[in-house]
Amino acid sequence: MRVARDYLDYGITSCISAAAAKPRIDVVISGDTFVPHAPSHSTVMSEAEVAAAAEVVHAHGKRMSAHARSAESVKLCVRHGVKIIYHANFADEEALDLLEEHRDQLFVSPNIGFTVVAAYESSEWFTEQQVVEFGFREELAGAIKGAQELRKRGWRLRRWGRHYRS
């Protein structure tokens, strides 16, 4: 799946085509554990890039979802009308306040299954040194903390990881 940033490199026409062809456009706004130069707590899309992607997606009446692990990426999602936010592992107090304020308009899905396995049951795929270097346990701790805070603020956690308003 191509992300909006890929389409932005080709211009707005390609963004429009992508939005028209899909029911939901998924963007990757934060880094990821596996990307050494862009770890999970970093934000890899700018405000302008997220705004441009959101403008096109919303103009076509489509939904926008995003992988947003960093605090700033969660804030960008809320500010630009992203309806489904995956992860939110490192949401700070400001990001949590924004989520709480807009909880009737979006979903947050921590999607921690892989992170749990990678952190504690991955010896056939990762060495202990890699688990530590990639920060799987730190990411899992952030996800758990964020999920607990969302629950305190009135969100419920479904079995498969989706948060929704109680």
Z-matrix of the N, CA and C atoms (Angstrom, degrees):
N
C 1 1.452
C 2 1.526 1 108.47
N 3 1.296 2 116.79 1 131.24
C 4 1.455 3 121.17 2 177.35
C 5 1.514 4 109.21 3 -85.84
N 6 1.306 5 115.97 4 146.22
C 7 1.456 6 120.68 5 178.91
C 8 1.518 7 109.65 6 -98.58
N 9 1.309 8 116.66 7 163.27
C 10 1.467 9 121.52 8 -176.86
C 11 1.523 10 111.53 9 -56.33
N 12 1.324 11 117.40 10 -35.62
C 13 1.467 12 119.34 11 -179.02
C 14 1.529 13 110.19 12 -59.32
N 15 1.351 14 117.02 13 -38.46
C 16 1.466 15 120.08 14 176.92
C 17 1.519 16 110.24 15 -60.21
N 18 1.324 17 116.42 16 -42.84
C 19 1.453 18 120.30 17 -178.77
C 20 1.521 19 111.70 18 -69.55
N 21 1.314 20 116.95 19 -34.57
C 22 1.461 21 119.36 20 -179.73
C 23 1.523 22 111.04 21 -61.84
N 24 1.336 23 116.81 22 -32.15
C 25 1.454 24 120.55 23 178.12
C 26 1.532 25 111.44 24 -62.18
N 27 1.314 26 117.68 25 -25.90
C 28 1.462 27 121.87 26 -178.80
C 29 1.525 28 112.88 27 -98.58
N 30 1.309 29 117.34 28 -1.80
C 31 1.454 30 120.58 29 177.00
C 32 1.509 31 113.52 30 103.02
N 33 1.311 32 115.07 31 169.14
C 34 1.459 33 122.52 32 -174.28
C 35 1.524 34 112.73 33 -65.18
N 36 1.328 35 118.19 34 -29.69
C 37 1.463 36 120.80 35 179.62
C 38 1.523 37 110.71 36 -61.03
N 39 1.308 38 117.09 37 -42.31
C 40 1.452 39 120.48 38 178.65
C 41 1.530 40 110.98 39 -66.17
N 42 1.327 41 117.04 40 -36.53
C 43 1.465 42 120.53 41 176.38
C 44 1.517 43 110.44 42 -61.17
N 45 1.297 44 116.53 43 -44.43
C 46 1.463 45 121.21 44 -179.87
C 47 1.523 46 109.85 45 -62.15
N 48 1.317 47 117.79 46 -43.43
C 49 1.459 48 121.16 47 178.82
C 50 1.526 49 110.88 48 -62.55
N 51 1.309 50 116.95 49 -42.54
C 52 1.463 51 120.22 50 -179.87
C 53 1.518 52 110.99 51 -64.04
N 54 1.320 53 116.93 52 -44.41
C 55 1.460 54 120.71 53 -179.40
C 56 1.522 55 111.75 54 -65.12
N 57 1.304 56 116.97 55 -36.72
C 58 1.462 57 120.79 56 -178.48
C 59 1.518 58 111.76 57 -70.61
N 60 1.321 59 117.04 58 -28.48
C 61 1.462 60 121.00 59 -174.45
C 62 1.526 61 114.05 60 -87.67
N 63 1.290 62 119.96 61 -16.19
C 64 1.465 63 122.79 62 -174.03
C 65 1.528 64 111.26 63 -122.14
N 66 1.344 65 117.59 64 147.49
C 67 1.457 66 119.62 65 177.22
C 68 1.532 67 112.20 66 -75.24
N 69 1.336 68 115.63 67 -23.81
C 70 1.457 69 121.08 68 -178.26
C 71 1.520 70 108.05 69 -146.71
N 72 1.309 71 115.67 70 134.63
C 73 1.458 72 121.01 71 177.73
C 74 1.525 73 107.77 72 -106.78
N 75 1.322 74 115.42 73 129.33
C 76 1.456 75 123.22 74 -177.02
C 77 1.523 76 108.44 75 -109.07
N 78 1.332 77 116.62 76 126.89
C 79 1.460 78 121.11 77 177.44
C 80 1.519 79 109.64 78 -118.71
N 81 1.303 80 115.47 79 157.11
C 82 1.464 81 121.87 80 178.17
C 83 1.521 82 106.50 81 -113.28
N 84 1.332 83 115.38 82 102.99
C 85 1.458 84 120.70 83 -173.26
C 86 1.524 85 112.12 84 -93.97
N 87 1.323 86 116.60 85 -26.62
C 88 1.458 87 119.59 86 179.78
C 89 1.520 88 110.29 87 -109.68
N 90 1.324 89 114.92 88 171.58
C 91 1.454 90 120.08 89 175.16
C 92 1.523 91 110.34 90 -73.21
N 93 1.319 92 115.13 91 -171.59
C 94 1.461 93 121.33 92 -179.25
C 95 1.523 94 108.90 93 -144.64
N 96 1.289 95 115.22 94 154.31
C 97 1.461 96 122.19 95 -177.81
C 98 1.520 97 112.51 96 -52.80
N 99 1.312 98 117.38 97 -35.78
C 100 1.459 99 121.40 98 -175.44
C 101 1.529 100 114.33 99 -83.01
N 102 1.301 101 118.35 100 -1.01
C 103 1.457 102 121.04 101 -176.15
C 104 1.537 103 108.40 102 -107.75
N 105 1.330 104 116.41 103 102.30
C 106 1.471 105 119.62 104 -174.18
C 107 1.525 106 114.51 105 -56.24
N 108 1.332 107 118.26 106 -38.59
C 109 1.469 108 120.61 107 -177.62
C 110 1.531 109 112.31 108 -86.55
N 111 1.331 110 117.70 109 -3.68
C 112 1.473 111 121.05 110 179.89
C 113 1.529 112 109.44 111 -146.14
N 114 1.329 113 117.38 112 74.27
C 115 1.463 114 120.19 113 -179.05
C 116 1.534 115 112.29 114 -67.12
N 117 1.305 116 115.70 115 170.94
C 118 1.470 117 122.42 116 -173.40
C 119 1.520 118 114.71 117 -56.09
N 120 1.306 119 118.23 118 -31.72
C 121 1.465 120 119.98 119 -177.85
C 122 1.536 121 112.53 120 -83.71
N 123 1.337 122 117.19 121 2.23
C 124 1.466 123 119.83 122 178.27
C 125 1.529 124 110.78 123 -96.68
N 126 1.324 125 115.74 124 160.75
C 127 1.466 126 122.69 125 178.50
C 128 1.523 127 106.87 126 -114.58
N 129 1.355 128 116.54 127 121.59
C 130 1.462 129 120.08 128 -172.63
C 131 1.526 130 113.91 129 -103.03
N 132 1.319 131 117.96 130 -12.19
C 133 1.467 132 120.78 131 174.83
C 134 1.523 133 108.73 132 -107.73
N 135 1.310 134 115.62 133 142.66
C 136 1.462 135 120.14 134 178.53
C 137 1.526 136 110.02 135 -82.55
N 138 1.307 137 115.39 136 167.37
C 139 1.466 138 120.85 137 175.40
C 140 1.527 139 110.39 138 -57.28
N 141 1.330 140 116.95 139 -42.59
C 142 1.468 141 120.97 140 -179.27
C 143 1.529 142 111.67 141 -63.46
N 144 1.320 143 116.87 142 -39.76
C 145 1.464 144 120.33 143 179.70
C 146 1.528 145 111.19 144 -67.03
N 147 1.323 146 116.69 145 -44.36
C 148 1.467 147 120.12 146 178.72
C 149 1.525 148 109.62 147 -64.72
N 150 1.319 149 117.35 148 -42.48
C 151 1.468 150 121.31 149 179.35
C 152 1.525 151 111.16 150 -61.38
N 153 1.331 152 117.43 151 -43.08
C 154 1.464 153 120.95 152 -179.90
C 155 1.522 154 111.00 153 -64.68
N 156 1.319 155 116.17 154 -45.10
C 157 1.464 156 119.59 155 178.54
C 158 1.527 157 110.75 156 -61.86
N 159 1.323 158 116.99 157 -45.25
C 160 1.465 159 121.41 158 -179.10
C 161 1.531 160 111.02 159 -63.45
N 162 1.316 161 117.00 160 -40.64
C 163 1.464 162 120.47 161 -179.94
C 164 1.528 163 110.71 162 -58.77
N 165 1.296 164 116.61 163 -45.85
C 166 1.457 165 120.92 164 -178.60
C 167 1.519 166 111.09 165 -69.13
N 168 1.318 167 116.93 166 -47.18
C 169 1.469 168 120.89 167 -178.84
C 170 1.525 169 110.26 168 -59.84
N 171 1.317 170 117.20 169 -47.39
C 172 1.464 171 120.90 170 -178.32
C 173 1.529 172 112.23 171 -69.01
N 174 1.326 173 117.56 172 -33.44
C 175 1.464 174 120.86 173 178.49
C 176 1.530 175 111.37 174 -62.61
N 177 1.306 176 116.25 175 -25.95
C 178 1.466 177 120.66 176 179.39
C 179 1.528 178 112.17 177 -97.55
N 180 1.326 179 116.27 178 9.14
C 181 1.459 180 119.72 179 177.77
C 182 1.515 181 114.02 180 67.92
N 183 1.309 182 117.23 181 24.75
C 184 1.467 183 121.67 182 -179.68
C 185 1.521 184 110.05 183 -98.77
N 186 1.318 185 114.80 184 163.73
C 187 1.458 186 120.31 185 174.97
C 188 1.521 187 109.61 186 -93.16
N 189 1.308 188 114.94 187 151.58
C 190 1.457 189 120.86 188 179.74
C 191 1.519 190 108.30 189 -120.97
N 192 1.329 191 115.94 190 132.80
C 193 1.456 192 121.25 191 174.65
C 194 1.524 193 107.83 192 -123.12
N 195 1.329 194 115.84 193 160.82
C 196 1.464 195 118.29 194 -177.08
C 197 1.512 196 111.65 195 -150.89
N 198 1.313 197 114.75 196 144.13
C 199 1.455 198 122.09 197 168.71
C 200 1.523 199 105.01 198 -86.97
N 201 1.315 200 115.66 199 111.15
C 202 1.460 201 121.22 200 -174.20
C 203 1.521 202 108.91 201 -135.98
N 204 1.296 203 116.16 202 98.35
C 205 1.455 204 120.82 203 -178.91
C 206 1.526 205 111.71 204 -94.26
N 207 1.315 206 117.59 205 -38.74
C 208 1.462 207 121.35 206 -176.77
C 209 1.523 208 111.44 207 -75.81
N 210 1.318 209 115.39 208 157.71
C 211 1.466 210 120.37 209 179.23
C 212 1.528 211 110.92 210 -59.59
N 213 1.331 212 116.89 211 -45.95
C 214 1.469 213 119.82 212 -178.09
C 215 1.518 214 111.78 213 -65.02
N 216 1.328 215 117.43 214 -36.65
C 217 1.465 216 119.27 215 179.45
C 218 1.526 217 111.49 216 -66.49
N 219 1.324 218 117.31 217 -35.43
C 220 1.471 219 120.78 218 176.24
C 221 1.529 220 109.49 219 -63.94
N 222 1.319 221 116.57 220 -43.12
C 223 1.476 222 120.79 221 179.06
C 224 1.525 223 110.94 222 -62.69
N 225 1.334 224 117.01 223 -41.85
C 226 1.467 225 120.49 224 177.35
C 227 1.523 226 110.60 225 -60.55
N 228 1.316 227 116.35 226 -41.05
C 229 1.474 228 120.26 227 178.83
C 230 1.521 229 111.13 228 -58.66
N 231 1.308 230 116.08 229 -49.14
C 232 1.461 231 120.08 230 -177.71
C 233 1.528 232 110.28 231 -64.04
N 234 1.330 233 116.69 232 -45.53
C 235 1.467 234 120.67 233 -178.14
C 236 1.523 235 113.01 234 -62.78
N 237 1.329 236 116.93 235 -26.63
C 238 1.463 237 119.62 236 -174.57
C 239 1.532 238 113.31 237 -112.97
N 240 1.313 239 117.06 238 19.13
C 241 1.455 240 120.85 239 170.02
C 242 1.515 241 116.61 240 73.35
N 243 1.310 242 117.66 241 27.17
C 244 1.462 243 120.43 242 174.30
C 245 1.525 244 107.71 243 -68.50
N 246 1.317 245 117.05 244 129.26
C 247 1.472 246 121.34 245 -173.95
C 248 1.520 247 113.74 246 -88.85
N 249 1.342 248 117.67 247 -27.89
C 250 1.460 249 121.29 248 -179.69
C 251 1.520 250 107.60 249 -128.68
N 252 1.321 251 115.81 250 119.07
C 253 1.456 252 121.67 251 -179.76
C 254 1.523 253 107.77 252 -111.00
N 255 1.327 254 115.65 253 117.62
C 256 1.461 255 120.34 254 177.20
C 257 1.518 256 109.65 255 -91.14
N 258 1.312 257 116.00 256 134.21
C 259 1.460 258 126.29 257 171.98
C 260 1.529 259 114.35 258 90.26
N 261 1.313 260 120.00 259 -82.73
C 262 1.476 261 123.86 260 -175.06
C 263 1.530 262 111.85 261 55.79
N 264 1.323 263 116.14 262 34.14
C 265 1.469 264 121.72 263 -175.05
C 266 1.519 265 114.39 264 -59.38
N 267 1.319 266 116.87 265 -38.14
C 268 1.457 267 120.29 266 -173.64
C 269 1.525 268 112.28 267 -114.36
N 270 1.322 269 116.23 268 32.92
C 271 1.469 270 120.96 269 178.74
C 272 1.524 271 109.54 270 -63.32
N 273 1.318 272 116.02 271 127.63
C 274 1.458 273 120.47 272 176.93
C 275 1.531 274 109.55 273 -89.38
N 276 1.306 275 116.86 274 -176.18
C 277 1.465 276 121.52 275 -176.71
C 278 1.530 277 111.62 276 -58.89
N 279 1.328 278 116.77 277 -42.75
C 280 1.464 279 120.33 278 179.28
C 281 1.530 280 111.19 279 -62.54
N 282 1.334 281 116.66 280 -43.92
C 283 1.470 282 120.49 281 178.73
C 284 1.526 283 110.63 282 -64.14
N 285 1.325 284 117.26 283 -41.88
C 286 1.466 285 120.74 284 178.27
C 287 1.528 286 111.06 285 -63.71
N 288 1.332 287 116.81 286 -39.11
C 289 1.469 288 120.22 287 176.77
C 290 1.533 289 110.86 288 -62.54
N 291 1.338 290 116.81 289 -42.84
C 292 1.471 291 120.56 290 178.31
C 293 1.527 292 111.01 291 -63.35
N 294 1.331 293 116.66 292 -43.46
C 295 1.466 294 119.90 293 177.74
C 296 1.515 295 110.60 294 -59.89
N 297 1.329 296 115.93 295 -44.85
C 298 1.462 297 120.13 296 -179.85
C 299 1.534 298 110.74 297 -61.37
N 300 1.310 299 116.53 298 -43.01
C 301 1.467 300 121.92 299 -179.31
C 302 1.530 301 112.50 300 -63.45
N 303 1.335 302 117.02 301 -30.02
C 304 1.467 303 121.74 302 -175.47
C 305 1.524 304 113.08 303 -113.19
N 306 1.307 305 117.74 304 20.11
C 307 1.466 306 119.80 305 -172.66
C 308 1.517 307 114.31 306 -64.85
N 309 1.313 308 118.78 307 -18.64
C 310 1.463 309 120.67 308 176.37
C 311 1.528 310 111.89 309 -78.68
N 312 1.316 311 116.94 310 -9.29
C 313 1.460 312 121.47 311 -173.90
C 314 1.523 313 114.26 312 -111.84
N 315 1.330 314 118.23 313 -3.55
C 316 1.463 315 119.29 314 -175.15
C 317 1.521 316 111.79 315 -152.40
N 318 1.318 317 114.34 316 168.46
C 319 1.460 318 122.73 317 174.45
C 320 1.519 319 108.21 318 -118.97
N 321 1.325 320 116.09 319 149.16
C 322 1.454 321 121.98 320 171.72
C 323 1.525 322 106.73 321 -122.94
N 324 1.311 323 116.23 322 126.58
C 325 1.454 324 122.06 323 -179.48
C 326 1.528 325 109.10 324 -123.38
N 327 1.332 326 118.07 325 107.64
C 328 1.465 327 120.49 326 -175.52
C 329 1.534 328 114.75 327 -63.20
N 330 1.326 329 117.78 328 -30.86
C 331 1.472 330 121.47 329 179.04
C 332 1.530 331 112.13 330 46.68
N 333 1.315 332 116.67 331 60.88
C 334 1.458 333 119.99 332 -174.16
C 335 1.525 334 114.22 333 -97.95
N 336 1.315 335 118.37 334 1.56
C 337 1.465 336 120.96 335 -176.29
C 338 1.513 337 113.52 336 -53.73
N 339 1.322 338 116.80 337 -52.76
C 340 1.458 339 119.91 338 179.71
C 341 1.520 340 110.97 339 -61.38
N 342 1.325 341 116.74 340 -41.21
C 343 1.463 342 120.75 341 -177.30
C 344 1.519 343 111.06 342 -63.87
N 345 1.332 344 118.11 343 -38.67
C 346 1.470 345 121.75 344 177.01
C 347 1.527 346 109.57 345 -61.68
N 348 1.322 347 115.89 346 -49.12
C 349 1.461 348 120.30 347 -179.64
C 350 1.528 349 110.37 348 -62.32
N 351 1.319 350 117.09 349 -46.70
C 352 1.466 351 121.06 350 -178.96
C 353 1.525 352 111.35 351 -62.16
N 354 1.314 353 117.11 352 -37.27
C 355 1.466 354 121.13 353 -176.72
C 356 1.526 355 112.81 354 -72.90
N 357 1.344 356 117.44 355 -34.87
C 358 1.463 357 118.72 356 -169.81
C 359 1.524 358 116.06 357 -132.20
N 360 1.319 359 118.93 358 -10.57
C 361 1.466 360 119.37 359 -175.74
C 362 1.525 361 112.23 360 -136.23
N 363 1.305 362 117.28 361 35.90
C 364 1.462 363 119.76 362 -170.92
C 365 1.520 364 114.40 363 -116.57
N 366 1.320 365 117.82 364 23.93
C 367 1.467 366 120.01 365 -173.50
C 368 1.526 367 113.34 366 -60.25
N 369 1.321 368 118.33 367 -25.11
C 370 1.466 369 118.57 368 177.97
C 371 1.529 370 112.67 369 -80.92
N 372 1.337 371 118.30 370 -11.94
C 373 1.464 372 121.77 371 179.59
C 374 1.518 373 113.26 372 -112.31
N 375 1.339 374 116.44 373 -34.81
C 376 1.459 375 120.78 374 -176.00
C 377 1.516 376 110.35 375 -129.92
N 378 1.315 377 115.88 376 144.36
C 379 1.459 378 119.91 377 170.94
C 380 1.527 379 107.88 378 -77.45
N 381 1.305 380 117.60 379 163.84
C 382 1.464 381 121.20 380 176.51
C 383 1.527 382 110.00 381 -59.32
N 384 1.323 383 116.38 382 -38.79
C 385 1.464 384 120.48 383 178.87
C 386 1.532 385 110.69 384 -61.36
N 387 1.322 386 118.47 385 -41.68
C 388 1.461 387 121.60 386 178.43
C 389 1.527 388 111.18 387 -66.19
N 390 1.310 389 117.11 388 -40.38
C 391 1.471 390 120.66 389 178.12
C 392 1.527 391 109.37 390 -57.55
N 393 1.318 392 115.92 391 -44.16
C 394 1.461 393 120.60 392 179.77
C 395 1.528 394 110.60 393 -69.44
N 396 1.338 395 117.23 394 -47.00
C 397 1.466 396 121.08 395 -178.30
C 398 1.523 397 112.46 396 -62.10
N 399 1.324 398 116.45 397 -41.32
C 400 1.464 399 119.89 398 179.57
C 401 1.528 400 111.84 399 -72.45
N 402 1.317 401 117.59 400 -20.86
C 403 1.457 402 120.62 401 177.71
C 404 1.523 403 114.18 402 79.31
N 405 1.338 404 117.09 403 28.46
C 406 1.456 405 119.92 404 -178.68
C 407 1.530 406 112.32 405 -58.96
N 408 1.312 407 116.90 406 -41.31
C 409 1.477 408 119.29 407 -178.31
C 410 1.529 409 111.03 408 -70.36
N 411 1.322 410 116.89 409 -37.33
C 412 1.467 411 120.27 410 176.36
C 413 1.532 412 109.93 411 -63.37
N 414 1.329 413 115.67 412 -42.93
C 415 1.461 414 119.60 413 179.83
C 416 1.527 415 110.80 414 -64.72
N 417 1.322 416 116.91 415 -42.21
C 418 1.461 417 120.41 416 178.51
C 419 1.527 418 110.57 417 -63.10
N 420 1.326 419 117.11 418 -43.57
C 421 1.474 420 120.23 419 178.35
C 422 1.530 421 110.59 420 -59.67
N 423 1.331 422 116.73 421 -41.32
C 424 1.466 423 120.35 422 177.58
C 425 1.513 424 112.07 423 -63.52
N 426 1.335 425 116.12 424 -42.25
C 427 1.464 426 120.55 425 179.86
C 428 1.525 427 111.27 426 -64.26
N 429 1.313 428 116.53 427 -42.09
C 430 1.468 429 120.50 428 179.36
C 431 1.526 430 110.30 429 -65.36
N 432 1.323 431 116.54 430 -45.32
C 433 1.465 432 120.48 431 178.92
C 434 1.530 433 110.77 432 -59.53
N 435 1.339 434 116.02 433 -45.55
C 436 1.465 435 119.95 434 179.27
C 437 1.516 436 112.45 435 -62.73
N 438 1.340 437 116.67 436 -43.26
C 439 1.463 438 120.84 437 179.40
C 440 1.526 439 110.91 438 -63.78
N 441 1.320 440 116.30 439 -41.16
C 442 1.471 441 119.65 440 178.02
C 443 1.526 442 110.93 441 -63.25
N 444 1.324 443 116.74 442 -40.84
C 445 1.462 444 120.18 443 179.63
C 446 1.527 445 110.83 444 -66.36
N 447 1.320 446 117.06 445 -40.53
C 448 1.466 447 119.93 446 177.90
C 449 1.530 448 110.39 447 -62.88
N 450 1.313 449 117.08 448 -39.81
C 451 1.474 450 120.13 449 178.14
C 452 1.529 451 110.45 450 -62.55
N 453 1.319 452 116.70 451 -41.50
C 454 1.470 453 120.47 452 177.82
C 455 1.520 454 111.13 453 -60.58
N 456 1.334 455 115.97 454 -28.43
C 457 1.466 456 121.67 455 -177.01
C 458 1.531 457 112.42 456 -93.32
N 459 1.332 458 116.76 457 12.10
C 460 1.454 459 119.64 458 173.22
C 461 1.515 460 116.73 459 100.50
N 462 1.316 461 118.57 460 7.05
C 463 1.461 462 121.30 461 176.59
C 464 1.523 463 108.29 462 -91.56
N 465 1.325 464 117.52 463 148.44
C 466 1.456 465 121.35 464 175.29
C 467 1.528 466 109.30 465 -109.75
N 468 1.316 467 115.38 466 146.37
C 469 1.452 468 120.84 467 -179.51
C 470 1.523 469 108.61 468 -102.84
N 471 1.307 470 116.72 469 118.14
C 472 1.458 471 120.73 470 176.04
C 473 1.520 472 109.26 471 -78.89
N 474 1.324 473 115.26 472 162.25
C 475 1.463 474 121.20 473 -179.92
C 476 1.512 475 113.02 474 -51.09
N 477 1.323 476 117.00 475 -44.20
C 478 1.455 477 120.35 476 -173.96
C 479 1.517 478 112.46 477 -87.81
N 480 1.320 479 117.77 478 7.38
C 481 1.444 480 120.30 479 169.89
C 482 1.506 481 116.98 480 102.42
N 483 1.307 482 119.38 481 4.71
C 484 1.463 483 119.86 482 -179.04
C 485 1.522 484 109.06 483 -91.08
N 486 1.332 485 115.67 484 133.72
C 487 1.461 486 120.86 485 173.98
C 488 1.510 487 108.36 486 -93.23
N 489 1.287 488 116.51 487 140.53
C 490 1.459 489 119.65 488 171.44
C 491 1.515 490 108.42 489 -147.85
N 492 1.293 491 115.24 490 162.50
C 493 1.470 492 119.84 491 -175.78
C 494 1.512 493 110.30 492 -69.91
N 495 1.319 494 116.41 493 137.45
C 496 1.463 495 120.51 494 177.96
C 497 1.509 496 111.02 495 -81.42
